[in-house]
Amino acid sequence: MAQPLQSINLVAPAFKGINDEDSPLAQDPSFAEVADNAIIDKRGRLGARQGINLITSDKTELGSDRIHKIHYFYDQDGNEKLFSTGNNKILSGTATLVDETPASYTITANNWKMVNFNDHCYFFQRGYEPLVYSNALGAVTKMSSVSGASVGVNQYCHEALAAFGRLWCVGTAANKTTIYWSDLLIGHNWTGGSSGSIDISKAWPDGADEVRALAAHNNSLIIFGEHSIVVYGGANSPATMAITDTVAGLGCICRNSVQHIGTDVLFLSHGGLRSVGRAVQEKSLPLTDLSRNIKSQLTDLIANRTDPTDSVYSPENAFYLVTFPAENTTLCFDLRGKLENGSYRVTRWPSSKFEAWHRKDDGTLYIGTSNGIGTYFGYQDEGEPYRFKYVSPGLTFGDPSKTKFLKKLRPTIVGGGTETIFLKWAYDLDDVFKSASFTLGADTSSIAFFNQTSEYNIAEFSGGTSITRKSINTTSGGSIITVGVEADINGSEVSIQEINVLALMGKTL
């Protein structure tokens, strides 16, 4: 009598995101081994991320460089201007990039911190005199040239924060522990009025450290060292503010990773993604690692980075993105909820053109690339396709000791028009896959052998919200089955609703 087929129904594959930390044999099938250029949408499906809608047509001033930082300035009168940095210049504009660098001001680095404060935009970078822009000034101007300014080398800082009615800055080439604050509501007066400073070199709870970032949260000034955190309460009156909390053994590696997410502040530490709320609550032994499921991958990126990171929080998309430009990798943390182990669901965006980010108040996500400024919109990267990829963890059907003969794969794909979908399967954790390709809406399929880095013919895509169900006959067998889906995203949204995996159980190995 013929044995019945055993079934694993992968409903909403990768609903829990990537997990490359746990054993592939013991993983929940709701995780993914690979989820590239993907998001987890509001329906819990793994789908293709959106792409880059390039809006720059004249990037002459950028030359062969890339956009390093983006900032959107606005004031109470409705004046607006988009600034960016690159090619050792302060740039403005979107369609045409315009050089806004002051005359006789030489720049040799592009990692500026730009902040809006009291109808002005302030520019800070270590070793450089701060710059100021306002609609009244009409141009980016050296701070010392602004009427009423009082500024010195102590303000040639790496980090700046607008909070509690003042500008705060820290991190000169010679002093990385003294924090300066401006006069009340006057961001270019640093010696008069109620301006002041504090040296926290003796306040670190874990020995010598240096300030990497500043944040304001719950009426407190959060001071991030590289290896520890100091919290000052009453920062609205800095002359009398006092330490209310400290965290030892946990700090921030890059000011550009700090993002407010409404009720908390996220930042990158040497050990991965953390939050201020949990760090302060759990002190020096933080139990919650928000990036636990990709810890090794993220800590490798942090340890090996050669350029500053960049990040953005988008409440509209419910994600926190952190980009490692030199490594050509962006990690997407879904903030809709945490998993059982306290971590966020995460997907990876490799081989992308993303270099810098900024969110405008209306929800628009601006993207910096080597070709200028774009927005997070549509399903192409500057008019080119990108590869969406999913690979499941190892599937054992509850018994890793038995051989399984894979018979059918039945995927359900949502969206698209005439995309070519590549369905993959492999055995015993091999990285060489067999595949069947089919075109959405068509009845034909083909089988080929390839490895995970193989190139495919690029399919033409069209819009649509159709649901395509396919039944693909498969071959061969093994004790562990891995399945996957790939597609070249070239204009249409594509999501995976489910994959039904049917196999015949064989003998015990």
C-alpha positions in Angstrom: 0.0 0.0 0.0 1.4 3.4 -1.0 2.5 5.7 1.8 0.6 9.0 2.2 2.5 12.2 1.5 3.6 14.2 4.5 2.9 17.9 4.4 4.5 21.0 5.9 2.5 24.1 5.2 4.6 27.2 5.4 1.9 29.8 6.0 3.4 33.3 5.7 7.0 32.1 5.3 9.6 34.2 7.2 6.9 35.8 9.3 9.5 35.9 12.1 12.3 37.2 9.9 15.8 35.9 9.6 17.4 33.6 12.2 21.0 32.6 11.5 21.9 32.1 15.1 19.9 28.9 16.1 20.6 25.5 14.7 18.9 25.1 11.3 17.6 21.7 12.4 15.7 23.1 15.4 14.3 26.2 14.0 10.7 27.2 13.8 9.7 27.1 10.1 8.3 30.6 10.5 11.9 31.9 10.5 14.0 32.3 7.3 17.6 31.4 6.6 17.6 34.1 4.0 15.2 37.0 3.5 16.9 39.4 1.1 15.5 42.7 -0.2 12.3 41.9 1.7 10.0 43.3 4.3 7.3 41.7 6.4 4.2 43.5 5.4 1.2 44.5 7.6 -0.5 41.2 6.7 2.4 39.2 8.0 3.7 38.2 4.6 7.2 38.3 3.3 7.2 40.6 0.4 9.6 42.7 -1.7 10.7 46.0 -0.3 10.1 49.2 -2.2 12.9 50.7 -4.3 14.6 54.0 -5.1 12.7 56.5 -7.1 15.6 58.7 -8.2 14.6 62.4 -8.4 18.0 63.9 -9.1 18.6 64.6 -12.8 21.7 66.8 -12.4 24.4 65.5 -10.0 27.3 67.5 -11.4 28.2 68.9 -8.0 28.3 65.4 -6.5 30.9 64.3 -9.1 31.9 60.7 -8.6 31.1 60.7 -4.9 27.9 59.6 -3.2 25.4 61.3 -0.9 26.7 60.8 2.7 24.0 62.6 4.7 20.6 64.1 4.1 18.6 66.6 6.2 15.3 68.4 5.7 15.2 72.0 7.0 11.9 73.8 7.7 10.9 76.8 9.8 7.7 78.1 11.4 7.0 80.3 8.3 6.8 77.3 6.0 10.3 77.7 4.4 11.8 74.4 3.4 15.1 73.2 2.0 16.7 69.7 1.5 20.4 69.6 2.4 22.8 66.8 1.6 26.5 66.3 1.8 29.0 64.7 -0.6 32.1 65.4 -2.7 33.3 67.5 0.3 30.5 70.0 -0.2 27.3 71.1 1.4 24.6 70.5 -1.2 20.9 71.5 -1.5 18.1 70.6 -3.8 16.6 67.4 -5.3 16.4 67.5 -9.1 19.5 69.6 -9.4 22.2 69.5 -6.7 23.5 72.9 -5.8 26.7 73.7 -4.0 26.0 75.7 -0.8 29.5 75.5 0.7 30.5 79.0 2.0 33.3 80.7 0.1 36.8 80.2 1.6 35.6 77.2 3.6 37.5 74.0 2.8 35.9 70.6 3.6 37.6 67.2 3.4 35.0 65.0 5.1 31.3 64.5 4.7 30.0 63.1 8.0 28.0 66.2 9.1 25.4 66.3 11.8 22.6 68.7 10.8 19.9 69.8 13.2 17.0 72.2 13.1 16.7 74.7 15.9 14.6 77.9 16.3 14.2 78.5 12.5 17.8 77.8 11.8 19.7 74.7 10.5 23.1 74.0 12.2 25.9 71.9 10.7 28.5 70.2 12.9 31.5 68.1 12.0 34.6 67.5 14.1 37.4 69.8 13.2 35.2 72.3 11.4 33.7 75.6 12.4 29.9 75.0 12.6 27.8 76.4 9.8 24.3 78.0 10.0 21.5 78.4 7.5 18.2 80.3 7.9 15.8 81.8 5.4 16.8 85.2 6.7 20.5 84.5 6.2 19.7 83.2 2.7 22.8 81.1 2.5 24.9 78.6 4.5 27.1 80.8 6.6 30.0 80.2 9.0 28.7 80.5 12.6 31.2 83.2 13.5 29.7 85.4 10.8 26.2 85.3 12.1 25.0 88.4 14.0 25.3 87.9 17.7 27.4 84.8 17.4 29.9 83.8 20.1 31.7 80.6 19.1 35.1 79.0 19.5 37.0 75.8 18.8 35.1 74.1 21.6 32.1 73.9 19.2 34.1 72.2 16.4 32.3 69.1 17.5 31.3 65.7 16.2 27.8 65.4 17.8 25.0 68.0 18.2 21.5 67.9 19.7 18.6 70.4 19.7 16.7 69.9 23.0 15.4 71.7 26.0 15.5 75.0 24.2 19.2 74.9 23.4 21.8 73.4 21.2 24.2 70.9 22.7 27.5 69.7 21.2 30.4 67.5 22.2 33.4 65.8 20.6 36.2 68.0 19.5 39.5 66.5 18.3 41.1 67.3 21.7 38.1 66.8 24.0 35.5 64.1 23.8 34.0 64.3 27.3 33.0 67.9 27.7 29.4 68.8 26.7 28.6 72.4 25.8 25.2 74.0 25.6 24.2 77.2 24.0 22.3 80.2 25.4 18.5 79.7 25.6 17.0 79.8 22.1 20.2 81.1 20.5 22.0 78.3 18.9 25.0 80.4 17.8 25.8 81.9 21.3 28.1 79.6 23.3 29.6 82.0 25.8 27.0 84.4 26.9 23.6 84.3 28.7 22.9 80.9 30.2 25.3 78.9 28.0 27.7 76.5 29.8 29.5 73.2 29.8 30.0 70.0 31.8 32.9 67.6 31.8 31.7 64.1 32.4 35.0 62.3 32.3 34.7 61.4 36.0 31.0 60.3 35.7 31.5 57.2 33.6 30.4 54.1 35.5 32.9 51.8 33.8 36.2 53.7 33.6 37.4 56.0 30.9 35.2 56.6 27.9 34.3 59.2 25.3 30.9 60.6 24.2 29.6 59.1 21.0 26.1 60.4 20.9 23.4 62.5 22.6 19.7 62.1 22.9 16.8 63.6 24.8 14.2 61.3 26.3 11.7 61.7 29.1 13.1 65.1 30.1 16.5 63.6 30.5 19.7 64.1 28.6 21.0 60.7 27.5 24.8 60.7 27.0 26.1 57.7 25.1 29.7 56.7 25.6 31.3 54.0 23.6 31.1 51.6 26.5 28.6 53.1 29.0 25.6 55.5 29.3 25.0 58.4 31.7 21.6 59.9 32.2 21.1 63.5 33.5 17.7 64.5 34.8 16.5 68.1 34.8 18.3 69.0 31.6 15.8 71.8 30.9 17.9 73.6 33.5 21.4 72.4 32.6 23.1 74.5 35.4 21.4 72.3 38.0 20.9 69.0 36.1 22.1 65.9 37.9 22.9 62.3 37.2 19.9 60.1 37.6 21.1 56.8 36.1 24.1 55.1 34.6 24.6 51.9 32.6 28.0 50.2 32.6 29.3 47.9 29.9 26.9 49.1 27.2 27.3 52.1 24.9 26.8 53.4 21.4 29.2 52.9 18.5 27.9 55.5 16.1 25.8 58.7 16.6 24.1 58.1 13.2 22.5 54.9 14.6 20.5 56.8 17.2 16.7 57.0 16.4 13.7 58.1 18.4 10.8 55.6 17.9 8.2 57.5 20.0 8.4 55.7 23.3 12.0 54.7 23.2 15.4 55.4 21.6 17.2 52.8 19.5 21.0 52.7 19.0 23.8 50.3 17.9 26.1 49.0 20.5 29.1 46.7 20.0 26.8 43.8 20.7 24.0 44.8 18.4 20.8 46.8 18.4 19.6 48.1 21.8 17.1 50.5 23.3 17.5 53.1 26.0 14.5 52.0 27.9 15.7 48.4 28.2 19.3 49.4 28.8 18.4 51.7 31.7 16.0 49.2 33.2 18.3 46.2 33.0 21.5 48.1 33.8 24.9 46.5 32.9 23.5 43.0 32.1 20.9 43.7 29.4 18.8 40.7 28.9 17.1 41.9 25.8 19.1 42.0 22.5 16.8 43.4 19.9 19.0 41.9 17.2 19.5 38.5 18.8 18.5 36.4 15.8 21.2 38.0 13.6 23.7 38.8 16.3 26.8 37.4 14.6 26.0 38.9 11.3 25.3 42.4 12.8 28.3 42.4 15.1 30.6 41.4 12.1 29.2 44.4 10.2 29.8 46.7 13.1 33.4 45.4 13.7 34.4 45.5 10.1 32.7 48.8 9.0 35.0 51.3 7.3 32.4 54.1 6.8 30.0 55.7 9.2 26.6 54.0 9.4 23.3 55.8 8.6 19.8 55.0 9.9 16.2 56.1 9.8 12.9 55.3 11.6 9.7 55.2 9.6 6.5 55.0 11.6 4.6 54.7 8.3 6.5 51.5 7.4 7.0 50.5 11.0 10.7 49.8 10.5 14.1 50.9 11.7 16.7 50.8 8.9 20.5 50.8 9.5 22.8 51.0 6.5 26.5 50.0 6.3 27.5 51.8 3.1 30.9 50.3 2.5 29.5 46.8 3.2 26.6 47.5 0.8 24.1 46.2 3.3 21.0 47.5 5.0 19.2 45.7 7.8 15.5 46.2 8.2 14.1 45.8 11.7 10.3 45.4 11.9 8.9 47.3 14.9 5.3 46.1 14.9 6.1 43.8 17.7 8.8 41.7 19.4 9.3 37.9 19.2 9.2 35.6 22.1 12.9 36.1 22.8 12.5 39.9 22.9 14.1 40.6 19.5 12.7 42.4 16.5 12.0 40.6 13.2 14.6 41.5 10.7 15.3 41.2 7.0 18.4 42.1 5.0 18.8 44.4 1.9 22.1 43.4 0.3 23.7 44.7 -2.9 21.5 47.8 -2.8 22.2 51.4 -3.8 21.2 52.8 -0.4 23.8 55.2 1.2 21.9 57.7 3.4 18.4 58.3 4.8 16.2 61.0 6.1 12.5 61.0 6.9 10.5 64.2 6.2 7.6 65.0 8.6 5.0 64.0 6.0 6.5 60.5 6.0 8.5 60.8 2.8 11.7 58.7 3.1 14.6 60.4 1.2 17.5 58.2 0.1 21.0 59.2 -0.8 22.8 57.3 -3.5 25.8 57.7 -5.8 23.4 59.3 -8.3 21.9 61.9 -6.0 18.6 62.0 -4.1 15.7 59.5 -4.4 12.6 58.5 -2.4 11.5 55.1 -1.1 8.9 54.4 -3.6 8.0 51.9 -6.3 9.6 48.6 -7.1 12.8 49.4 -9.0 16.2 50.7 -7.8 16.8 53.8 -10.0 15.0 52.1 -12.9 16.8 48.7 -12.5 15.5 45.4 -11.0 16.7 44.0 -7.7 16.6 40.4 -6.5 14.1 39.3 -3.9 15.1 36.1 -2.1 13.7 33.7 0.5 15.2 30.5 1.8 13.6 28.4 4.5 15.4 26.8 7.5 16.0 23.1 7.2 12.7 21.1 7.2 12.8 17.7 8.8 9.1 16.8 9.0 9.7 16.0 12.7 12.2 13.3 12.1 15.7 14.2 10.9 16.8 10.6 10.8 14.5 9.6 7.9 15.1 10.2 4.2 12.4 12.4 2.6 11.6 12.3 -1.1 10.3 15.7 -2.0 7.3 15.3 -4.4 5.6 18.7 -4.8 5.9 22.4 -3.9 2.8 24.4 -4.0 3.5 28.1 -3.6 0.9 30.9 -3.4 2.2 34.2 -4.7 0.4 37.5 -4.2 0.7 40.4 -6.6 2.7 40.9 -9.7 1.8 40.5 -13.3 4.1 38.5 -15.6 7.0 38.1 -13.2 9.2 35.0 -13.4 9.3 33.2 -10.1 12.1 30.8 -9.3 11.2 28.0 -6.9 14.2 26.3 -5.3 14.8 23.2 -3.2 17.9 21.4 -1.8 18.8 18.6 0.5 20.9 18.2 3.6 21.8 21.9 3.9 23.5 21.9 0.6 23.9 25.3 -1.1 23.4 23.9 -4.6 19.7 24.1 -5.4 17.4 22.6 -8.0 14.9 25.0 -9.4 11.7 25.3 -11.3 10.7 28.6 -12.8 7.2 29.7 -13.8 5.7 33.0 -15.0 2.8 34.4 -13.1 -0.3 33.7 -15.0 1.3 31.1 -17.2 1.2 27.3 -17.1 4.7 26.3 -18.0 7.7 25.6 -15.8 11.3 24.6 -16.3 13.8 22.8 -14.1 17.5 23.7 -13.7 20.4 23.3 -11.3 22.1 26.3 -9.8 23.8 27.7 -6.7 22.5 30.6 -4.6 24.6 33.2 -6.4 23.6 32.1 -9.9 22.2 34.8 -12.3 18.8 34.4 -14.0 17.2 36.0 -17.0 15.5 39.2 -15.9 11.8 39.1 -16.3 9.5 42.0 -17.2 7.0 42.9 -14.5 3.7 44.6 -14.5 1.4 45.8 -11.8 -1.4 43.8 -10.3 -2.9 42.3 -7.1 -3.6 38.8 -8.4 -3.1 35.6 -6.5 -1.2 32.8 -8.3 -1.1 29.2 -7.0 1.2 26.7 -8.6 2.0 23.0 -8.2 5.5 22.1 -9.1 6.8 18.5 -9.3 10.2 18.0 -7.7 13.0 15.5 -7.7 15.5 13.7 -5.4 15.6 13.3 -1.7 17.5 13.7 1.6 17.1 13.9 5.3 16.7 17.7 5.4 14.8 19.8 2.9 15.3 23.5 2.2 13.0 25.4 -0.1 13.2 29.0 -1.4 11.7 31.5 -3.7 13.4 34.2 -5.8 12.3 36.9 -8.2 13.7 39.9 -10.0 11.6 42.8 -8.8 11.2 45.2 -11.7 8.1 47.3 -11.1 5.5 45.2 -9.3 4.9 44.2 -5.7 5.3 40.5 -4.9 4.6 38.7 -1.7 4.7 35.0 -0.6 1.4 33.9 1.0 2.4 30.3 1.7 4.3 27.3 0.4 2.9 23.8 0.8 5.8 21.2 0.9 4.8 17.6 0.2 7.3 14.8 0.7 7.3 11.0 1.0 8.9 9.6 4.1 11.6 6.9 3.4 13.8 4.7 5.6 15.7 5.7 8.7 19.3 6.5 7.9 
